[in-house]
Amino acid sequence: MKMTLDIGGTKTLWTVWNDGIIIDRGTAATNRIGDFFTFIKTLINDFTAGHSDCKITDLSFALAGPVTDDKFELTNTKQVIDLAELRDAFADINVIFLNDLEALAHSIDHLTMPDQLALFRSAASDAKGAKAVISIGTGLGVSAVSREGIIIPSEGGHVDFAPIGAKQHMIYERLSKQYGHVSYERLLSGQGVSNIFGCLLEEPESGGSDAPACRPRQKMHPAQITALAKSGNLTALEAFHIFTEILGAACGNYALVYNSCGGIYIGGGMLPKILPLLDKDVFEKAFLNKGRFNDLLQNIPVYAILDETAPSIGAMKVI
């Protein structure tokens, strides 16, 4: 039996597999896990107690942050996992640690359409090549798959945000005063939806460099803003319009960085919830706005990963 643990900034999804079939699964709030070793040990013990004829032989982790040999720190919760301790504690089990976007990239060739994967942007051709993989959730993750199938993990979600237009520049100015460095993750994530919406609420009659830091009167959860947008709230709808513009521009950037003629794949726990609010025409205009490389991008499809268990599938496939 194989067990996978997709440890994200908001929730941890654990799954037990037998020959690629899910036998058992569950979730837990990541920030409520005080000791990951005890948590994992309890999961294994509880499963084997209920399945006396089964044994966990492989343990594969998909971790939301950069993975090193000894320590792992979750980027958005600052929780630390001692990887060396886990290897020693589970010495009789094959243990593998992956970045969550590395795991997501491993899943792509195993997702079926239309249940797990949807075409978000069609392209003029079906050229093969490298793929860029993006995940929108508590944070923003980025990885790639080379033409030869080699997975390339990265921390591309933390590259500089490049604002386009007056609204985006206003948001950038405010967030730079609040955070200092403004990365794409500050906008293309759950916190990003809250940041954009908050800045729109606090928009002054006249902007400029003297605009105050974005400190909304009421920090709203992205799920609340999503619900407002779906109910027709104009400010929430504008927030998702700007979010879509930024997402399109970012995807175009990653397409150029990786020369991803094989496609852009957008996943993450947030995506299925906000997909109806992402205007494809708005996305397309921002995606193609790369000057002389517009023609190259015309040939790149964009896919939406609908299955939130995709990182678990990828983590299972590498065992």
Salt bridges, closest charged atoms under 4 A:
GLU73 OE2 - LYS78 NZ 3.67
ASP82 OD2 - LYS71 NZ 3.04
GLU155 OE1 - HIS158 NE2 3.64
ASP160 OD1 - HIS181 NE2 2.60
GLU185 OE1 - HIS158 NE2 3.69
GLU202 OE2 - ARG217 NH1 3.08
GLU203 OE1 - LYS167 NZ 2.91
GLU238 OE2 - LYS167 NZ 3.23
GLU245 OE2 - HIS241 NE2 3.41
GLU284 OE1 - ARG121 NE 2.93
GLU308 OE1 - LYS11 NZ 2.80
